[in-house]
Amino acid sequence: MAERLFADDLDLGPDGRIYLATHIYNSVLRLDPDGHREDIAGHAQGIAGSTSVAFDPRDPAMLYVTTTGGILSPPGGKPEPARLIRLNPNYSGYRYIHRTPHLPLSA
C-alpha cells in the first residue's frame, strides 16, 4: 500500500504497475504493486505540471503525458507552454520521445 501519494491522474501499465501524473510536483511517478515508487520523468524530460497519463493502446510501451506548463508550480519559476509528451517508461534514462511544439491559442 502506498501512503501520502499525491497525483492528478493515473493509468495502469502493461507491466502491472501504476503510472501517475503528479501535477504540482512536475513529474511522472511509477508505483509498483509492493508500494515502491520511482520518479521516471521530470522537468529534464519536459514535464512541467503533468495532468494526465495514458498508455498508447496501439503501442503499449509508450506513455503519453499532458502538461499545463507548470502554471501552479513552474519548475523554472516561470510557466512554460503546455505540451503532449510521449515517453518510453522502460528506456534507461527515461528521455522523452516526442514533445509537441508550442501552439498559439489564437491566430
N, C-alpha and C positions, 0 to 999 in steps of 0.2 A: 504494500500500500504506500502510495506517495502522499506526503503531507506538505502543507504550506506551498502548494503549487498554484501559480497564477498564470492563466492563459486566456486568450481571446477566442481561439478555435483549435480544433484537433482533427486528426484523421488517423485511422488505423492503417499501418503499413502492411505490405505483403509479407513482411518478416515477423508479424505479430506484435510489433512494438507500436506505441502511440507517439505521434509527432504533433507538437504543439506550437502555435504561434503565440509568442509571449507579449506582443504589442509594446508596452512601455519599456520592456527590457531589451528590445531591439535584437531579438534572437529567435532561432527555431530550436526547440528542445526535443530530444528523443527520450522517451520513457520506456524502460524495459519492464517486463512482467514482474520482476522482483523488486521494482521500485527505484532501481538505479537510474539516474538521469544524466544526460550529457547535452551540452550545447553543441549543436552540429553546424550552425551557421550564425553569423553575426554581421556587424557592420562591414567587415572586410569583404563579405560576400554580397553586399548591397542591402542588407536587412536593416531597415530603419522604420520602426512602427509596424511590425508584422501583425496582420489582422486575420489572415486565414491561410490554411494549408490544405492541399488536396493532391492525392496521387493521381497521375495520368492513367485512366483506365486502358488506354491503348499501349502505354509503356509504363508499367507499374514500378519500374526502377526510378522514375523521375517524379519529383515532388515540386508542385507549384506553390509559390508563396506570394500573397499580395501584401503590399505595404502602403502605409499612409505617408511615408516620407519622414516619419518621426514627429508629427505635429505635436503630440503630447509630451514627448521626451526625446528631443533631437539629439542624436549621438555626437554631433559636432557642434552643438549649440545653436544650430540654425536648421529649420526643416528643409528636407530635400524633396525632389519630385516623387510622387507616388509611383510604384513600379509593380510589374509582374515578373517574378524571378523563377527560373526553372533550375532546380538543384538536383544533383545526384547525391542522396544522403549516404551512399556507400562508398563514395570516392574519398580516398585518403586526402585530407586537407579540406574537403567539402567546399570546393570552389563552385561558384555559380556557373551554369552552362549558358544561360541567356538572360539578359536583362533588357527590358523594353526601354526605349529612349523616352525622354520627357515629351509629352504631347500637350500642347496648349489646349485649354478648355474652350476657347473661342477663337475664331479666325479673324 
